[in-house]
């Protein structure tokens, strides 16, 4: 195995004391040894900073940066300033990786002469490892156009930075948005549009730990607004620059609208759903469904079809105060047929006119 190429790994750290050692052990014991490991202690109030310093003493490949809490994006951006490797990888500090992940990704990116290599990932919840998410049967190389399409579909290639290895130059003049969440969505498309190709290997090497207190599970109006902000900005950008991606771009906006709707319902945030910004988005959503409904639905799994149809049939939504009845929704969702008639939708809502 050749190890003449340095790989820089950026690990932002905040309030993950119970997960951090497992994460760091999985990095320092990699079979690929030529690593620069950049740990950013983002003002963590627990014992994370001490753990980082202890590991830096044990392993000279580790650089530790301590800073006041500025958020995940700012921590990653600070990490960029220390990068020396030809390739960059990211690991979230509550996750962990297989011992040969970086060996496999370096081998693949060099073998196929691509700009990015990536692997599938496992979801881990309560220490139970679920089946791999969208694994490949064999290594597969995607062209730039294929990769951008798959990124919008968010299945075979997802909008996460952490299960991938990148040529360092791809991030030139690209920063994660300070103070915002869903920073991967805000960034990764603009990285991908610089590539010629990407390879996804057949092995699953990343372990994504689902914990209730993580950013993606901390649902607030701010997270919904950030999610929509970045998706809408990207939609408008792609709409002008990549007409060949129109169907997949429209699909992404539709599923983003649906996700925001259900998130707001879970928060019981009727004010957000009545807002002028969401009304405009909902109007665009209905227009896309009317024009391309069958094509868009053909790209969705059953759950997404169900949610999209449910929202699409709610034509009088903004004239009413709606409080969602989850039990009745589940009863509809569990029907064998995905066909939803208007009466079904109406009885699944409690309406105060």
C-alpha positions as CSV (number, residue, x, y, z in Angstrom):
1,X,0.0,0.0,0.0
2,X,1.4,3.4,-1.0
3,X,1.2,6.1,1.6
4,X,3.1,8.9,0.0
5,X,-0.1,11.1,-0.2
6,X,-1.1,13.0,2.9
7,X,-4.8,13.0,3.9
8,X,-6.1,15.8,6.1
9,X,-9.1,14.9,8.3
10,X,-11.2,17.7,9.8
11,X,-13.1,16.9,13.0
12,X,-15.3,19.6,14.5
13,X,-16.1,18.9,18.2
14,X,-18.8,20.1,20.5
15,X,-20.5,18.4,23.4
16,X,-19.8,14.8,22.4
17,X,-17.8,13.7,25.4
18,X,-19.5,10.3,25.5
19,X,-18.8,9.7,21.8
20,X,-15.4,11.3,21.1
21,X,-13.0,8.6,22.2
22,X,-14.6,6.0,19.9
23,X,-14.5,8.5,17.1
24,X,-10.8,9.4,17.6
25,X,-9.8,5.7,18.1
26,X,-11.4,4.9,14.8
27,X,-9.3,7.6,13.1
28,X,-5.9,7.1,14.7
29,X,-6.1,3.3,14.1
30,X,-6.7,3.7,10.3
31,X,-4.7,1.3,8.2
32,X,-3.8,4.3,6.1
33,X,-1.2,6.0,8.3
34,X,-0.2,9.2,6.4
35,X,-2.8,11.4,8.1
36,X,-3.1,14.9,9.4
37,X,-5.8,14.9,12.0
38,X,-7.2,18.3,12.8
39,X,-9.4,18.5,15.9
40,X,-11.4,21.7,16.5
41,X,-12.7,22.0,20.0
42,X,-15.5,24.5,19.4
43,X,-15.8,25.8,22.9
44,X,-17.2,22.5,24.2
45,X,-18.3,22.9,27.8
46,X,-17.7,19.2,28.7
47,X,-14.5,17.2,28.7
48,X,-14.0,17.2,25.0
49,X,-11.1,19.7,25.1
50,X,-9.2,17.6,27.6
51,X,-9.7,14.5,25.6
52,X,-8.4,16.2,22.5
53,X,-5.3,17.3,24.3
54,X,-4.7,13.8,25.7
55,X,-4.9,12.3,22.2
56,X,-2.6,14.9,20.8
57,X,0.1,13.9,23.3
58,X,-0.3,10.2,22.2
59,X,-0.4,10.8,18.5
60,X,1.9,13.5,16.8
61,X,-0.4,13.5,13.7
62,X,-3.0,15.3,15.7
63,X,-3.4,19.1,15.7
64,X,-5.8,20.6,18.3
65,X,-7.4,24.0,18.0
66,X,-9.4,25.4,20.9
67,X,-11.8,28.2,20.2
68,X,-14.9,29.9,21.6
69,X,-18.1,28.3,20.4
70,X,-18.9,29.5,16.9
71,X,-20.8,26.6,15.4
72,X,-20.0,23.6,13.2
73,X,-19.4,25.7,10.0
74,X,-16.9,28.0,11.7
75,X,-15.1,25.0,13.2
76,X,-14.7,23.4,9.8
77,X,-13.6,26.6,8.2
78,X,-10.9,27.0,10.9
79,X,-9.8,23.5,10.1
80,X,-9.3,24.4,6.5
81,X,-6.6,26.9,7.5
82,X,-4.5,24.1,8.8
83,X,-4.9,21.6,6.0
84,X,-1.7,20.4,4.4
85,X,-2.9,17.2,2.6
86,X,-3.5,16.6,-1.1
87,X,-6.9,15.1,0.0
88,X,-9.4,16.3,2.6
89,X,-11.9,14.2,4.6
90,X,-14.4,15.0,7.3
91,X,-15.6,13.0,10.3
92,X,-18.3,14.2,12.6
93,X,-17.1,13.7,16.2
94,X,-20.1,11.6,17.3
95,X,-19.6,9.2,14.4
96,X,-16.9,6.6,13.7
97,X,-15.3,4.9,10.7
98,X,-14.1,1.5,9.6
99,X,-10.4,1.0,10.2
100,X,-9.7,0.8,6.4
101,X,-12.0,3.6,5.3
102,X,-9.3,6.1,4.2
103,X,-7.1,3.3,2.7
104,X,-10.1,2.3,0.6
105,X,-11.0,5.9,-0.4
106,X,-7.4,6.8,-1.3
107,X,-7.0,3.6,-3.4
108,X,-10.3,4.3,-5.2
109,X,-9.6,8.0,-6.0
110,X,-6.2,7.1,-7.3
111,X,-7.2,4.0,-9.2
112,X,-10.1,5.7,-11.0
113,X,-8.5,9.1,-11.3
114,X,-11.5,10.9,-9.9
115,X,-11.8,14.1,-7.9
116,X,-13.9,12.6,-5.1
117,X,-14.2,9.1,-3.7
118,X,-17.0,8.1,-1.4
119,X,-18.6,5.1,0.4
120,X,-22.0,4.2,1.8
121,X,-22.8,4.5,5.5
122,X,-24.5,2.7,8.3
123,X,-27.0,4.4,10.6
124,X,-26.4,3.6,14.2
125,X,-29.1,4.1,16.8
126,X,-28.9,2.9,20.4
127,X,-25.8,1.0,19.5
128,X,-27.7,-0.9,16.8
129,X,-26.2,-0.8,13.4
130,X,-28.8,-0.7,10.6
131,X,-28.3,-1.9,7.1
132,X,-26.2,0.2,4.7
133,X,-27.8,3.2,3.1
134,X,-27.8,2.9,-0.8
135,X,-24.8,0.6,-1.2
136,X,-23.3,-0.1,-4.6
137,X,-22.9,-3.7,-5.8
138,X,-19.5,-2.8,-7.3
139,X,-17.4,0.4,-7.5
140,X,-19.2,2.9,-9.7
141,X,-17.8,6.0,-11.4
142,X,-20.2,8.9,-11.9
143,X,-19.6,11.7,-14.4
144,X,-20.1,15.3,-13.2
145,X,-23.6,15.5,-14.6
146,X,-24.6,12.1,-13.2
147,X,-23.2,13.1,-9.8
148,X,-25.1,16.4,-9.7
149,X,-28.3,14.6,-10.6
150,X,-27.7,12.1,-7.8
151,X,-26.9,14.8,-5.4
152,X,-30.3,16.4,-6.1
153,X,-32.0,13.0,-5.7
154,X,-30.1,12.6,-2.4
155,X,-30.1,8.8,-2.4
156,X,-27.0,7.2,-4.0
157,X,-25.0,10.4,-3.4
158,X,-26.2,12.3,-0.4
159,X,-25.7,15.9,0.7
160,X,-23.2,15.0,3.5
161,X,-19.5,15.9,3.4
162,X,-18.4,13.2,5.8
163,X,-18.4,9.9,3.9
164,X,-16.2,11.3,1.1
165,X,-12.6,12.0,0.2
166,X,-11.9,15.2,-1.8
167,X,-9.1,16.7,-3.7
168,X,-8.1,19.7,-1.7
169,X,-8.4,22.2,-4.5
170,X,-12.2,21.5,-4.8
171,X,-12.7,23.7,-1.7
172,X,-10.7,26.7,-2.9
173,X,-12.6,29.8,-1.9
174,X,-15.5,27.7,-0.6
175,X,-16.5,28.1,3.0
176,X,-19.3,26.7,5.1
177,X,-21.9,29.3,6.2
178,X,-21.1,30.6,9.7
179,X,-23.9,30.5,12.2
180,X,-26.2,28.4,10.0
181,X,-27.3,24.8,10.1
182,X,-27.7,22.4,7.2
183,X,-24.3,23.7,6.1
184,X,-23.6,20.6,3.9
185,X,-26.6,21.5,1.7
186,X,-25.3,25.1,1.5
187,X,-21.9,23.9,0.3
188,X,-21.6,20.5,-1.4
189,X,-23.3,21.2,-4.7
190,X,-20.8,24.0,-5.4
191,X,-17.9,21.6,-4.7
192,X,-19.4,18.9,-6.9
193,X,-19.8,21.2,-9.9
194,X,-16.0,21.6,-10.0
195,X,-15.4,17.9,-10.5
196,X,-14.9,15.7,-13.6
197,X,-16.0,12.5,-11.9
198,X,-16.6,10.8,-8.6
199,X,-16.3,7.1,-7.6
200,X,-18.5,5.4,-5.1
201,X,-16.9,2.2,-3.7
202,X,-18.9,-0.9,-3.1
203,X,-17.9,-1.2,0.6
204,X,-19.7,0.6,3.5
205,X,-17.2,2.3,5.8
206,X,-18.8,5.1,7.7
207,X,-21.0,4.8,10.8
208,X,-23.4,7.7,11.3
209,X,-24.6,7.8,14.9
210,X,-28.2,9.0,15.4
211,X,-28.4,10.8,18.7
212,X,-31.4,12.9,19.9
213,X,-29.3,16.0,20.7
214,X,-27.5,16.3,17.4
215,X,-28.0,19.3,15.1
216,X,-30.1,17.5,12.5
217,X,-32.4,16.2,15.2
218,X,-32.7,19.6,17.0
219,X,-35.8,20.8,15.2
220,X,-36.6,24.5,15.5
221,X,-37.9,27.2,13.3
222,X,-34.3,28.3,12.7
223,X,-33.4,24.9,11.4
224,X,-36.4,24.9,9.0
225,X,-35.5,28.3,7.8
226,X,-31.9,27.4,7.2
227,X,-32.9,24.2,5.4
228,X,-35.3,26.1,3.1
229,X,-32.9,29.0,2.6
230,X,-30.1,26.8,1.2
231,X,-32.4,24.6,-0.8
232,X,-34.1,27.6,-2.5
233,X,-30.9,29.4,-3.2
234,X,-29.5,26.3,-4.8
235,X,-32.7,25.7,-6.7
236,X,-32.5,29.2,-8.3
237,X,-28.8,28.8,-9.1
238,X,-29.3,25.4,-10.8
239,X,-32.4,26.7,-12.6
240,X,-30.3,29.3,-14.4
241,X,-27.1,27.3,-14.9
242,X,-28.1,23.7,-15.4
243,X,-31.3,23.4,-17.5
244,X,-30.5,19.8,-18.2
245,X,-31.1,19.1,-14.4
246,X,-34.6,20.7,-14.3
247,X,-36.6,17.6,-13.4
248,X,-34.2,16.7,-10.6
249,X,-34.0,20.3,-9.4
250,X,-37.8,20.5,-9.3
251,X,-37.9,17.2,-7.5
252,X,-35.5,18.5,-4.8
253,X,-37.6,21.6,-4.3
254,X,-40.8,19.5,-4.0
255,X,-39.3,17.1,-1.4
256,X,-37.8,20.1,0.5
257,X,-41.1,21.8,0.7
258,X,-42.8,18.6,2.0
259,X,-40.0,18.1,4.6
260,X,-40.4,21.7,5.8
261,X,-44.2,21.3,6.0
262,X,-43.9,18.2,8.1
263,X,-41.2,19.7,10.3
264,X,-43.4,22.7,11.0
265,X,-46.4,20.4,11.8
266,X,-44.2,18.5,14.3
267,X,-43.4,21.8,15.9
268,X,-47.1,22.9,15.7
269,X,-45.8,26.1,14.2
270,X,-48.9,27.4,12.4
271,X,-47.3,30.9,12.2
272,X,-44.5,29.6,10.0
273,X,-46.9,27.8,7.8
274,X,-49.0,30.9,7.4
275,X,-45.9,33.1,6.6
276,X,-45.7,34.8,3.2
277,X,-42.4,33.0,2.4
278,X,-43.9,29.5,2.9
279,X,-47.1,30.5,1.0
280,X,-44.9,31.4,-2.0
281,X,-43.0,28.2,-1.7
282,X,-46.3,26.2,-1.4
283,X,-47.6,28.0,-4.5
284,X,-44.5,26.9,-6.4
285,X,-44.8,23.4,-5.1
286,X,-48.4,23.1,-6.4
287,X,-47.3,24.5,-9.8
288,X,-44.6,21.9,-10.1
289,X,-47.0,19.1,-9.0
290,X,-49.5,20.2,-11.6
291,X,-47.0,20.4,-14.4
292,X,-44.8,17.4,-13.6
293,X,-46.6,15.4,-11.0
294,X,-46.2,11.9,-12.5
295,X,-42.6,12.4,-13.4
296,X,-41.7,13.8,-10.0
297,X,-43.6,11.0,-8.1
298,X,-41.8,8.4,-10.2
299,X,-38.5,9.5,-8.6
300,X,-39.8,9.1,-5.0
301,X,-40.0,6.2,-2.6
302,X,-43.4,5.2,-1.2
303,X,-43.1,7.4,2.0
304,X,-42.2,10.5,-0.1
305,X,-45.0,9.8,-2.5
306,X,-47.4,9.6,0.5
307,X,-46.3,12.9,2.1
308,X,-46.2,14.7,-1.3
309,X,-49.7,13.6,-2.2
310,X,-51.0,14.5,1.2
311,X,-49.7,18.0,1.0
312,X,-50.7,18.4,-2.7
313,X,-54.3,17.6,-2.0
314,X,-54.5,20.2,0.8
315,X,-55.7,22.9,-1.6
316,X,-57.4,25.1,1.0
317,X,-54.7,24.9,3.6
318,X,-53.9,28.5,3.9
319,X,-57.5,29.5,4.6
320,X,-57.5,27.4,7.7
321,X,-55.7,26.8,10.9
322,X,-54.5,23.3,10.7
323,X,-53.3,21.1,13.5
324,X,-52.1,17.8,12.3
325,X,-53.6,14.6,13.6
326,X,-50.7,12.1,13.4
327,X,-52.8,9.0,14.3
328,X,-55.2,9.6,11.4
329,X,-52.3,10.3,9.1
330,X,-50.6,7.0,10.0
331,X,-53.9,5.2,9.3
332,X,-53.9,6.6,5.8
333,X,-50.1,6.0,5.4
334,X,-50.6,2.4,6.2
335,X,-53.1,1.8,3.4
336,X,-51.7,-0.5,0.7
337,X,-52.7,1.9,-2.0
338,X,-50.9,5.2,-2.4
339,X,-54.0,6.8,-4.0
340,X,-55.3,9.4,-1.7
341,X,-58.7,10.9,-2.3
342,X,-59.7,14.3,-1.1
343,X,-62.0,13.0,1.6
344,X,-59.2,11.0,3.1
345,X,-57.1,14.1,3.4
346,X,-59.8,16.2,4.9
347,X,-60.6,13.7,7.6
348,X,-56.9,13.5,8.6
349,X,-57.0,17.1,9.7
350,X,-58.6,18.9,12.6
351,X,-59.6,22.3,11.2
352,X,-60.5,25.5,13.0
353,X,-61.9,27.9,10.3
